[in-house]
Amino acid sequence: MSVSSTPVHSEDQLTPGQQKALNDAYRRLRTAVVDYEPFVGHAIKPGESVPIHNLDEVARAQAEVEAAERELWRLREELLGWVRPSWAPNATLVADWFSDDDAIYDEIDAGSVR
């Protein structure tokens, strides 16, 4: 099978079982992203407390997004002949949110943040 940046096959050419597998993968990723959203930063209004999340819950949610995304791209490649473009960002984008320059914020006393 050849692999390209554009689909070799359309979803219309897939068998009902293949379409179901692809739709299930789309649904799994959408659900995982929705479940991950509470852990994504947002603007904090004056007087609003900074949310504190359980790191294990964040890690589980992020791992599910990553696993769902890998499965979707695996199926796209297998069924449609479509390889993930090198420029496509990960669904979680966590690596893009933080840099070594942000490490100073890890040293802030949690009691002083409101």
C-alpha positions as CSV (number, residue, x, y, z in Angstrom):
1,M,0.0,0.0,0.0
2,S,1.3,3.5,-0.8
3,V,1.2,6.3,1.8
4,S,0.7,10.0,1.0
5,S,-0.3,13.3,2.5
6,T,-3.7,13.0,0.7
7,P,-6.0,10.0,1.2
8,V,-5.6,7.3,-1.4
9,H,-9.1,6.1,-0.6
10,S,-12.2,8.0,0.5
11,E,-14.2,7.0,3.5
12,D,-17.0,6.1,1.1
13,Q,-14.9,3.3,-0.2
14,L,-14.5,1.6,3.2
15,T,-16.5,-1.4,4.3
16,P,-19.1,-0.8,7.0
17,G,-16.8,-2.4,9.5
18,Q,-13.9,-0.1,8.5
19,Q,-16.1,3.0,8.6
20,K,-17.3,2.0,12.1
21,A,-13.7,1.5,13.2
22,L,-12.7,5.0,11.9
23,N,-15.8,6.6,13.4
24,D,-15.2,4.9,16.7
25,A,-11.6,6.3,16.6
26,Y,-12.9,9.8,15.8
27,R,-15.4,9.5,18.7
28,R,-12.7,8.2,21.1
29,L,-10.4,11.2,20.4
30,R,-13.3,13.7,20.7
31,T,-14.3,12.3,24.0
32,A,-10.7,12.2,25.3
33,V,-10.1,15.8,24.3
34,V,-13.4,16.9,26.1
35,D,-12.3,14.9,29.2
36,Y,-8.8,16.6,29.0
37,E,-10.2,20.2,28.7
38,P,-10.7,20.8,32.4
39,F,-6.9,20.5,32.8
40,V,-6.1,23.1,30.0
41,G,-5.3,26.6,31.2
42,H,-7.8,29.4,30.8
43,A,-7.9,33.0,31.8
44,I,-8.3,33.6,35.5
45,K,-10.5,36.4,36.6
46,P,-9.5,38.7,39.4
47,G,-10.2,37.1,42.8
48,E,-10.6,33.6,41.2
49,S,-8.5,30.9,42.8
50,V,-5.9,29.1,40.6
51,P,-7.2,25.6,39.9
52,I,-5.2,22.8,41.4
53,H,-5.4,19.4,39.6
54,N,-4.4,15.9,40.6
55,L,-1.3,15.1,38.6
56,D,-2.4,11.4,38.2
57,E,-5.7,12.5,36.7
58,V,-4.0,15.0,34.3
59,A,-1.5,12.3,33.2
60,R,-4.3,9.7,32.7
61,A,-6.4,12.2,30.6
62,Q,-3.4,13.2,28.6
63,A,-2.3,9.6,28.0
64,E,-5.8,8.8,26.7
65,V,-5.8,11.8,24.3
66,E,-2.4,10.6,23.0
67,A,-3.5,7.0,22.7
68,A,-6.7,7.9,20.9
69,E,-4.8,10.2,18.5
70,R,-2.3,7.4,17.7
71,E,-5.1,5.0,17.0
72,L,-6.9,7.4,14.7
73,W,-3.8,8.1,12.7
74,R,-3.0,4.4,12.6
75,L,-6.4,3.7,11.1
76,R,-6.2,6.6,8.7
77,E,-2.9,5.2,7.4
78,E,-4.1,1.6,7.2
79,L,-7.5,2.3,5.7
80,L,-7.0,5.5,3.7
81,G,-3.3,5.4,3.0
82,W,-2.9,8.8,4.7
83,V,0.2,9.4,6.7
84,R,0.2,12.0,9.5
85,P,1.9,15.2,8.2
86,S,5.1,16.1,10.1
87,W,3.7,19.6,10.8
88,A,0.5,18.3,12.5
89,P,0.4,19.3,16.2
90,N,-0.4,16.8,18.9
91,A,-3.9,17.1,20.3
92,T,-2.7,17.9,23.7
93,L,-0.1,20.6,22.6
94,V,1.4,20.3,26.1
95,A,5.0,20.6,24.8
96,D,4.0,23.9,23.2
97,W,2.7,25.5,26.4
98,F,5.9,25.3,28.5
99,S,9.5,26.0,27.8
100,D,12.7,26.0,29.9
101,D,12.2,29.8,30.3
102,D,9.0,29.0,32.2
103,A,10.8,26.9,34.9
104,I,11.0,29.9,37.2
105,Y,7.2,29.7,37.7
106,D,7.7,26.2,39.3
107,E,9.5,28.0,42.2
108,I,6.5,30.2,43.2
109,D,5.2,29.5,46.6
110,A,1.7,27.9,46.1
111,G,0.4,29.7,49.1
112,S,1.1,33.1,47.5
113,V,-0.9,32.3,44.3
114,R,-4.5,33.3,44.2
